[in-house]
Amino acid sequence: MPERHMTYRDLALNLVRKRGIARARDLKAAGIPLVYLKRLTDAGDLVRLGRGLYQTPDRMGEDIAHDLAEAARRVPNGVVSLLSALRCHELTTQLPHAVWMTIPHKARSPGPSGVRLEIVRATGETLTAGVEYIDVEGVKVPIYGVAKTVADCFKHRRHVGEDVAIEALRDALHQCKTTPSELMKFAAVDRVAARMAPYIKAMQ
């Protein structure tokens, strides 16, 4: 029945465009038979990003923002962090080779897909403090704010490099993107206050 097919096609495309990146279960919840995902993908109307993740081809891209949106869909309990958050806050010139995300300590590691991930784990306030949200391609992406990101870089300096953490701290202060008191607040959360305090004092 052509009219019914067009109706499902339009419903599916509208939903995917609205969400930016849609999951198969999003379409199923909207009453769209999953067989239409294969038909739309075969026809080139949708692009399969990974297992159960779809997007319209006009919104495809290899840019950083696209990868953040895809990662947020794939890891709904994760928060964009460290080098990826620094890049988003314009506090590093480095281009991360993957999207860095912090996930709950006991959460299952996400499987392989189109976007590369670097995963770190945290619990309690270390995981939940300082989370902000940005809109990327229609996706609500959780990301740590400037002060929390800088503190995290000191906490995970073995992963990102202490020079990167110090540069991010200096730039964040010089560009007035945060304050010493806010930095020390999150340094305490991450238990790196003793390490960060001398640098903050020297840069004021």
PyRosetta script that sets phi, psi and omega in degrees:
from pyrosetta import init, pose_from_sequence

init()
pose = pose_from_sequence("MPERHMTYRDLALNLVRKRGIARARDLKAAGIPLVYLKRLTDAGDLVRLGRGLYQTPDRMGEDIAHDLAEAARRVPNGVVSLLSALRCHELTTQLPHAVWMTIPHKARSPGPSGVRLEIVRATGETLTAGVEYIDVEGVKVPIYGVAKTVADCFKHRRHVGEDVAIEALRDALHQCKTTPSELMKFAAVDRVAARMAPYIKAMQ")
pose.set_psi(1, 104.5)
pose.set_omega(1, -173.5)
pose.set_phi(2, -56.4)
pose.set_psi(2, -42.5)
pose.set_omega(2, -176.6)
pose.set_phi(3, -63.4)
pose.set_psi(3, -40.2)
pose.set_omega(3, 179.7)
pose.set_phi(4, -65.7)
pose.set_psi(4, -40.4)
pose.set_omega(4, 179.1)
pose.set_phi(5, -61.6)
pose.set_psi(5, -46.1)
pose.set_omega(5, 180.0)
pose.set_phi(6, -63.4)
pose.set_psi(6, -37.2)
pose.set_omega(6, 179.7)
pose.set_phi(7, -62.8)
pose.set_psi(7, -47.4)
pose.set_omega(7, 178.1)
pose.set_phi(8, -64.2)
pose.set_psi(8, -39.7)
pose.set_omega(8, 179.5)
pose.set_phi(9, -60.6)
pose.set_psi(9, -49.3)
pose.set_omega(9, -179.3)
pose.set_phi(10, -63.9)
pose.set_psi(10, -41.6)
pose.set_omega(10, 178.5)
pose.set_phi(11, -60.3)
pose.set_psi(11, -45.7)
pose.set_omega(11, -178.0)
pose.set_phi(12, -63.7)
pose.set_psi(12, -47.8)
pose.set_omega(12, -178.0)
pose.set_phi(13, -65.1)
pose.set_psi(13, -40.3)
pose.set_omega(13, 178.9)
pose.set_phi(14, -63.4)
pose.set_psi(14, -41.1)
pose.set_omega(14, -179.4)
pose.set_phi(15, -65.3)
pose.set_psi(15, -44.6)
pose.set_omega(15, -178.7)
pose.set_phi(16, -65.4)
pose.set_psi(16, -42.6)
pose.set_omega(16, 179.1)
pose.set_phi(17, -62.4)
pose.set_psi(17, -39.6)
pose.set_omega(17, -178.0)
pose.set_phi(18, -66.8)
pose.set_psi(18, -39.5)
pose.set_omega(18, -176.5)
pose.set_phi(19, -86.5)
pose.set_psi(19, -16.8)
pose.set_omega(19, -177.5)
pose.set_phi(20, 86.1)
pose.set_psi(20, -60.4)
pose.set_omega(20, 172.6)
pose.set_phi(21, -132.5)
pose.set_psi(21, 127.2)
pose.set_omega(21, -176.7)
pose.set_phi(22, -117.1)
pose.set_psi(22, 150.1)
pose.set_omega(22, 175.1)
pose.set_phi(23, -96.8)
pose.set_psi(23, 157.0)
pose.set_omega(23, 177.6)
pose.set_phi(24, -56.6)
pose.set_psi(24, -38.4)
pose.set_omega(24, -177.7)
pose.set_phi(25, -69.1)
pose.set_psi(25, -23.4)
pose.set_omega(25, 175.8)
pose.set_phi(26, -64.5)
pose.set_psi(26, -42.7)
pose.set_omega(26, 179.9)
pose.set_phi(27, -69.1)
pose.set_psi(27, -40.3)
pose.set_omega(27, 179.0)
pose.set_phi(28, -61.5)
pose.set_psi(28, -41.0)
pose.set_omega(28, 179.5)
pose.set_phi(29, -65.5)
pose.set_psi(29, -26.3)
pose.set_omega(29, 179.5)
pose.set_phi(30, -86.4)
pose.set_psi(30, 4.0)
pose.set_omega(30, 177.4)
pose.set_phi(31, 84.2)
pose.set_psi(31, 15.9)
pose.set_omega(31, -179.4)
pose.set_phi(32, -95.3)
pose.set_psi(32, 120.7)
pose.set_omega(32, 179.0)
pose.set_phi(33, -58.1)
pose.set_psi(33, 135.8)
pose.set_omega(33, -175.1)
pose.set_phi(34, -65.3)
pose.set_psi(34, -17.4)
pose.set_omega(34, 177.4)
pose.set_phi(35, -60.6)
pose.set_psi(35, -25.4)
pose.set_omega(35, -179.3)
pose.set_phi(36, -72.5)
pose.set_psi(36, -23.3)
pose.set_omega(36, 174.8)
pose.set_phi(37, -61.2)
pose.set_psi(37, -45.7)
pose.set_omega(37, 179.1)
pose.set_phi(38, -65.7)
pose.set_psi(38, -41.4)
pose.set_omega(38, 180.0)
pose.set_phi(39, -63.4)
pose.set_psi(39, -43.9)
pose.set_omega(39, -179.2)
pose.set_phi(40, -69.4)
pose.set_psi(40, -35.0)
pose.set_omega(40, 177.4)
pose.set_phi(41, -69.1)
pose.set_psi(41, -44.7)
pose.set_omega(41, 177.9)
pose.set_phi(42, -61.3)
pose.set_psi(42, -33.3)
pose.set_omega(42, -178.3)
pose.set_phi(43, -82.8)
pose.set_psi(43, -7.2)
pose.set_omega(43, -179.4)
pose.set_phi(44, 84.4)
pose.set_psi(44, 7.8)
pose.set_omega(44, 179.3)
pose.set_phi(45, -79.9)
pose.set_psi(45, -24.4)
pose.set_omega(45, 176.3)
pose.set_phi(46, -129.7)
pose.set_psi(46, 153.9)
pose.set_omega(46, 175.4)
pose.set_phi(47, -116.9)
pose.set_psi(47, 131.2)
pose.set_omega(47, 178.0)
pose.set_phi(48, -85.8)
pose.set_psi(48, 115.9)
pose.set_omega(48, -177.8)
pose.set_phi(49, -83.6)
pose.set_psi(49, -31.1)
pose.set_omega(49, -176.4)
pose.set_phi(50, -176.4)
pose.set_psi(50, -171.2)
pose.set_omega(50, -177.9)
pose.set_phi(51, -61.3)
pose.set_psi(51, 111.9)
pose.set_omega(51, 176.1)
pose.set_phi(52, 76.3)
pose.set_psi(52, 12.1)
pose.set_omega(52, -179.3)
pose.set_phi(53, -119.8)
pose.set_psi(53, 129.8)
pose.set_omega(53, -175.1)
pose.set_phi(54, -134.4)
pose.set_psi(54, 152.2)
pose.set_omega(54, 179.4)
pose.set_phi(55, -150.5)
pose.set_psi(55, 155.9)
pose.set_omega(55, 175.4)
pose.set_phi(56, -77.2)
pose.set_psi(56, 144.6)
pose.set_omega(56, -174.8)
pose.set_phi(57, -62.4)
pose.set_psi(57, -27.7)
pose.set_omega(57, -178.8)
pose.set_phi(58, -69.4)
pose.set_psi(58, -13.3)
pose.set_omega(58, -179.3)
pose.set_phi(59, -107.1)
pose.set_psi(59, 5.9)
pose.set_omega(59, 177.8)
pose.set_phi(60, -68.8)
pose.set_psi(60, 152.1)
pose.set_omega(60, 178.0)
pose.set_phi(61, 179.7)
pose.set_psi(61, 154.8)
pose.set_omega(61, -179.4)
pose.set_phi(62, -98.0)
pose.set_psi(62, 10.6)
pose.set_omega(62, -176.3)
pose.set_phi(63, -74.0)
pose.set_psi(63, 168.4)
pose.set_omega(63, -175.6)
pose.set_phi(64, -62.8)
pose.set_psi(64, -42.8)
pose.set_omega(64, -176.9)
pose.set_phi(65, -60.4)
pose.set_psi(65, -42.3)
pose.set_omega(65, 179.6)
pose.set_phi(66, -60.5)
pose.set_psi(66, -44.1)
pose.set_omega(66, -179.8)
pose.set_phi(67, -63.6)
pose.set_psi(67, -36.4)
pose.set_omega(67, 177.5)
pose.set_phi(68, -62.9)
pose.set_psi(68, -43.3)
pose.set_omega(68, -180.0)
pose.set_phi(69, -63.6)
pose.set_psi(69, -43.7)
pose.set_omega(69, -179.7)
pose.set_phi(70, -65.0)
pose.set_psi(70, -41.2)
pose.set_omega(70, 179.9)
pose.set_phi(71, -64.6)
pose.set_psi(71, -39.8)
pose.set_omega(71, 179.9)
pose.set_phi(72, -64.5)
pose.set_psi(72, -34.7)
pose.set_omega(72, 176.9)
pose.set_phi(73, -70.8)
pose.set_psi(73, -39.7)
pose.set_omega(73, -177.0)
pose.set_phi(74, -72.9)
pose.set_psi(74, -33.9)
pose.set_omega(74, -175.8)
pose.set_phi(75, -123.0)
pose.set_psi(75, 75.1)
pose.set_omega(75, -174.0)
pose.set_phi(76, -63.8)
pose.set_psi(76, -17.8)
pose.set_omega(76, 178.5)
pose.set_phi(77, -99.7)
pose.set_psi(77, 10.9)
pose.set_omega(77, -178.7)
pose.set_phi(78, -103.1)
pose.set_psi(78, 165.2)
pose.set_omega(78, 178.4)
pose.set_phi(79, -129.4)
pose.set_psi(79, 130.5)
pose.set_omega(79, 177.0)
pose.set_phi(80, -62.8)
pose.set_psi(80, 131.7)
pose.set_omega(80, -171.3)
pose.set_phi(81, -145.7)
pose.set_psi(81, -179.9)
pose.set_omega(81, 171.9)
pose.set_phi(82, 47.6)
pose.set_psi(82, -127.1)
pose.set_omega(82, -172.4)
pose.set_phi(83, -60.7)
pose.set_psi(83, -35.6)
pose.set_omega(83, 179.3)
pose.set_phi(84, -68.5)
pose.set_psi(84, -39.3)
pose.set_omega(84, 177.3)
pose.set_phi(85, -69.1)
pose.set_psi(85, -39.4)
pose.set_omega(85, 176.7)
pose.set_phi(86, -58.5)
pose.set_psi(86, -44.1)
pose.set_omega(86, -179.6)
pose.set_phi(87, -62.9)
pose.set_psi(87, -42.5)
pose.set_omega(87, -179.6)
pose.set_phi(88, -64.4)
pose.set_psi(88, -36.0)
pose.set_omega(88, 179.3)
pose.set_phi(89, -85.8)
pose.set_psi(89, 3.6)
pose.set_omega(89, 179.9)
pose.set_phi(90, 58.8)
pose.set_psi(90, 46.7)
pose.set_omega(90, -179.9)
pose.set_phi(91, -116.5)
pose.set_psi(91, 12.6)
pose.set_omega(91, 175.7)
pose.set_phi(92, -154.5)
pose.set_psi(92, 151.2)
pose.set_omega(92, 175.7)
pose.set_phi(93, -95.7)
pose.set_psi(93, -4.9)
pose.set_omega(93, 180.0)
pose.set_phi(94, -71.6)
pose.set_psi(94, 145.2)
pose.set_omega(94, 175.2)
pose.set_phi(95, -106.9)
pose.set_psi(95, 104.5)
pose.set_omega(95, -177.1)
pose.set_phi(96, -58.0)
pose.set_psi(96, 140.3)
pose.set_omega(96, 178.7)
pose.set_phi(97, -79.0)
pose.set_psi(97, -7.6)
pose.set_omega(97, -178.8)
pose.set_phi(98, -153.6)
pose.set_psi(98, 169.3)
pose.set_omega(98, 174.4)
pose.set_phi(99, -88.3)
pose.set_psi(99, 121.4)
pose.set_omega(99, 178.7)
pose.set_phi(100, -85.9)
pose.set_psi(100, 129.5)
pose.set_omega(100, 179.7)
pose.set_phi(101, -136.9)
pose.set_psi(101, 143.9)
pose.set_omega(101, 173.5)
pose.set_phi(102, -103.8)
pose.set_psi(102, 129.5)
pose.set_omega(102, -178.3)
pose.set_phi(103, -126.2)
pose.set_psi(103, 162.3)
pose.set_omega(103, 177.5)
pose.set_phi(104, -56.2)
pose.set_psi(104, 147.1)
pose.set_omega(104, -174.4)
pose.set_phi(105, -54.8)
pose.set_psi(105, -39.5)
pose.set_omega(105, -175.4)
pose.set_phi(106, -98.8)
pose.set_psi(106, 5.7)
pose.set_omega(106, -179.1)
pose.set_phi(107, -70.9)
pose.set_psi(107, 149.4)
pose.set_omega(107, 177.8)
pose.set_phi(108, -70.6)
pose.set_psi(108, 138.9)
pose.set_omega(108, 178.0)
pose.set_phi(109, -67.1)
pose.set_psi(109, 136.1)
pose.set_omega(109, 179.1)
pose.set_phi(110, -66.2)
pose.set_psi(110, 144.9)
pose.set_omega(110, 179.8)
pose.set_phi(111, -76.2)
pose.set_psi(111, 174.6)
pose.set_omega(111, -179.1)
pose.set_phi(112, -67.5)
pose.set_psi(112, 148.4)
pose.set_omega(112, 176.4)
pose.set_phi(113, -160.4)
pose.set_psi(113, -163.5)
pose.set_omega(113, -175.8)
pose.set_phi(114, -67.9)
pose.set_psi(114, -28.0)
pose.set_omega(114, -177.7)
pose.set_phi(115, -105.8)
pose.set_psi(115, 134.5)
pose.set_omega(115, 179.2)
pose.set_phi(116, -79.3)
pose.set_psi(116, 140.3)
pose.set_omega(116, -178.7)
pose.set_phi(117, -123.2)
pose.set_psi(117, 143.8)
pose.set_omega(117, 167.7)
pose.set_phi(118, -115.6)
pose.set_psi(118, 118.8)
pose.set_omega(118, -172.6)
pose.set_phi(119, -107.1)
pose.set_psi(119, 132.0)
pose.set_omega(119, 167.5)
pose.set_phi(120, -122.9)
pose.set_psi(120, 159.3)
pose.set_omega(120, -174.7)
pose.set_phi(121, -121.3)
pose.set_psi(121, 150.8)
pose.set_omega(121, 179.5)
pose.set_phi(122, -152.9)
pose.set_psi(122, 164.4)
pose.set_omega(122, 177.5)
pose.set_phi(123, -133.4)
pose.set_psi(123, 165.1)
pose.set_omega(123, 172.8)
pose.set_phi(124, 54.4)
pose.set_psi(124, -138.4)
pose.set_omega(124, -175.5)
pose.set_phi(125, -67.1)
pose.set_psi(125, -27.6)
pose.set_omega(125, 177.4)
pose.set_phi(126, -61.0)
pose.set_psi(126, -31.0)
pose.set_omega(126, 178.7)
pose.set_phi(127, -85.6)
pose.set_psi(127, -40.3)
pose.set_omega(127, -168.9)
pose.set_phi(128, -95.6)
pose.set_psi(128, -20.2)
pose.set_omega(128, -175.8)
pose.set_phi(129, -74.6)
pose.set_psi(129, 143.4)
pose.set_omega(129, 171.9)
pose.set_phi(130, 75.5)
pose.set_psi(130, 17.2)
pose.set_omega(130, -178.6)
pose.set_phi(131, -81.5)
pose.set_psi(131, 130.5)
pose.set_omega(131, 174.1)
pose.set_phi(132, -120.5)
pose.set_psi(132, 174.1)
pose.set_omega(132, 179.4)
pose.set_phi(133, -131.3)
pose.set_psi(133, 136.6)
pose.set_omega(133, 174.8)
pose.set_phi(134, -124.0)
pose.set_psi(134, 151.5)
pose.set_omega(134, 179.1)
pose.set_phi(135, -97.2)
pose.set_psi(135, 119.4)
pose.set_omega(135, 179.0)
pose.set_phi(136, -128.4)
pose.set_psi(136, 116.6)
pose.set_omega(136, 178.7)
pose.set_phi(137, 53.6)
pose.set_psi(137, 36.3)
pose.set_omega(137, 179.6)
pose.set_phi(138, 80.8)
pose.set_psi(138, 3.9)
pose.set_omega(138, -179.6)
pose.set_phi(139, -105.7)
pose.set_psi(139, 133.3)
pose.set_omega(139, 177.0)
pose.set_phi(140, -82.9)
pose.set_psi(140, 104.6)
pose.set_omega(140, -173.3)
pose.set_phi(141, -100.4)
pose.set_psi(141, 120.1)
pose.set_omega(141, 175.9)
pose.set_phi(142, -77.0)
pose.set_psi(142, 134.3)
pose.set_omega(142, -178.7)
pose.set_phi(143, -148.4)
pose.set_psi(143, 143.7)
pose.set_omega(143, 177.9)
pose.set_phi(144, -72.6)
pose.set_psi(144, 142.3)
pose.set_omega(144, 177.8)
pose.set_phi(145, -68.7)
pose.set_psi(145, 176.5)
pose.set_omega(145, -173.5)
pose.set_phi(146, -57.9)
pose.set_psi(146, -53.5)
pose.set_omega(146, -175.7)
pose.set_phi(147, -62.8)
pose.set_psi(147, -43.0)
pose.set_omega(147, 179.4)
pose.set_phi(148, -66.3)
pose.set_psi(148, -38.8)
pose.set_omega(148, 179.8)
pose.set_phi(149, -62.7)
pose.set_psi(149, -44.5)
pose.set_omega(149, 179.1)
pose.set_phi(150, -62.2)
pose.set_psi(150, -44.4)
pose.set_omega(150, 178.3)
pose.set_phi(151, -61.5)
pose.set_psi(151, -40.7)
pose.set_omega(151, 178.8)
pose.set_phi(152, -62.1)
pose.set_psi(152, -36.4)
pose.set_omega(152, 179.9)
pose.set_phi(153, -65.5)
pose.set_psi(153, -35.4)
pose.set_omega(153, 174.7)
pose.set_phi(154, -70.4)
pose.set_psi(154, -38.5)
pose.set_omega(154, 179.2)
pose.set_phi(155, -63.7)
pose.set_psi(155, -40.2)
pose.set_omega(155, -177.4)
pose.set_phi(156, -107.8)
pose.set_psi(156, 37.4)
pose.set_omega(156, -175.2)
pose.set_phi(157, -62.2)
pose.set_psi(157, -25.4)
pose.set_omega(157, 177.6)
pose.set_phi(158, -69.2)
pose.set_psi(158, -25.4)
pose.set_omega(158, 179.0)
pose.set_phi(159, -85.5)
pose.set_psi(159, -42.6)
pose.set_omega(159, -172.6)
pose.set_phi(160, -102.1)
pose.set_psi(160, -16.7)
pose.set_omega(160, -178.0)
pose.set_phi(161, 98.5)
pose.set_psi(161, 129.8)
pose.set_omega(161, -178.2)
pose.set_phi(162, -66.5)
pose.set_psi(162, -29.8)
pose.set_omega(162, 178.7)
pose.set_phi(163, -64.3)
pose.set_psi(163, -35.6)
pose.set_omega(163, 177.3)
pose.set_phi(164, -66.4)
pose.set_psi(164, -42.6)
pose.set_omega(164, 179.9)
pose.set_phi(165, -62.7)
pose.set_psi(165, -44.1)
pose.set_omega(165, -179.0)
pose.set_phi(166, -66.4)
pose.set_psi(166, -42.0)
pose.set_omega(166, 178.3)
pose.set_phi(167, -62.5)
pose.set_psi(167, -41.9)
pose.set_omega(167, 179.7)
pose.set_phi(168, -64.2)
pose.set_psi(168, -40.6)
pose.set_omega(168, 178.2)
pose.set_phi(169, -62.4)
pose.set_psi(169, -47.1)
pose.set_omega(169, -179.3)
pose.set_phi(170, -61.8)
pose.set_psi(170, -47.0)
pose.set_omega(170, -178.6)
pose.set_phi(171, -66.0)
pose.set_psi(171, -38.8)
pose.set_omega(171, -179.6)
pose.set_phi(172, -62.2)
pose.set_psi(172, -39.3)
pose.set_omega(172, 179.1)
pose.set_phi(173, -74.7)
pose.set_psi(173, -45.2)
pose.set_omega(173, -177.6)
pose.set_phi(174, -66.2)
pose.set_psi(174, -31.3)
pose.set_omega(174, 179.3)
pose.set_phi(175, -90.2)
pose.set_psi(175, 4.4)
pose.set_omega(175, 178.7)
pose.set_phi(176, 56.0)
pose.set_psi(176, 39.0)
pose.set_omega(176, 178.3)
pose.set_phi(177, -89.8)
pose.set_psi(177, -8.4)
pose.set_omega(177, 175.8)
pose.set_phi(178, -159.9)
pose.set_psi(178, -179.3)
pose.set_omega(178, -178.5)
pose.set_phi(179, -125.8)
pose.set_psi(179, 158.7)
pose.set_omega(179, 176.9)
pose.set_phi(180, -55.6)
pose.set_psi(180, -40.8)
pose.set_omega(180, -178.3)
pose.set_phi(181, -66.2)
pose.set_psi(181, -38.9)
pose.set_omega(181, 178.8)
pose.set_phi(182, -68.0)
pose.set_psi(182, -39.9)
pose.set_omega(182, 177.3)
pose.set_phi(183, -61.4)
pose.set_psi(183, -43.4)
pose.set_omega(183, -179.5)
pose.set_phi(184, -68.4)
pose.set_psi(184, -30.5)
pose.set_omega(184, 176.7)
pose.set_phi(185, -60.2)
pose.set_psi(185, -47.0)
pose.set_omega(185, -178.0)
pose.set_phi(186, -81.0)
pose.set_psi(186, -24.0)
pose.set_omega(186, 173.1)
pose.set_phi(187, -62.9)
pose.set_psi(187, -37.6)
pose.set_omega(187, 177.8)
pose.set_phi(188, -67.2)
pose.set_psi(188, -41.1)
pose.set_omega(188, 178.1)
pose.set_phi(189, -59.2)
pose.set_psi(189, -42.9)
pose.set_omega(189, -177.5)
pose.set_phi(190, -86.6)
pose.set_psi(190, -0.9)
pose.set_omega(190, 179.5)
pose.set_phi(191, 60.6)
pose.set_psi(191, 41.0)
pose.set_omega(191, 175.7)
pose.set_phi(192, -126.5)
pose.set_psi(192, 21.3)
pose.set_omega(192, -177.3)
pose.set_phi(193, -59.5)
pose.set_psi(193, -43.3)
pose.set_omega(193, -178.2)
pose.set_phi(194, -63.2)
pose.set_psi(194, -32.8)
pose.set_omega(194, -179.2)
pose.set_phi(195, -78.2)
pose.set_psi(195, -37.0)
pose.set_omega(195, -175.9)
pose.set_phi(196, -82.8)
pose.set_psi(196, -31.9)
pose.set_omega(196, -172.5)
pose.set_phi(197, -54.0)
pose.set_psi(197, -45.8)
pose.set_omega(197, 179.5)
pose.set_phi(198, -61.9)
pose.set_psi(198, -37.3)
pose.set_omega(198, 178.5)
pose.set_phi(199, -67.6)
pose.set_psi(199, -43.1)
pose.set_omega(199, 179.7)
pose.set_phi(200, -62.3)
pose.set_psi(200, -42.8)
pose.set_omega(200, 179.7)
pose.set_phi(201, -63.2)
pose.set_psi(201, -40.3)
pose.set_omega(201, -178.1)
pose.set_phi(202, -69.5)
pose.set_psi(202, -25.8)
pose.set_omega(202, -175.1)
pose.set_phi(203, -94.3)
pose.set_psi(203, -5.5)
pose.set_omega(203, -179.2)
pose.set_phi(204, -77.4)
pose.dump_pdb("model.pdb")
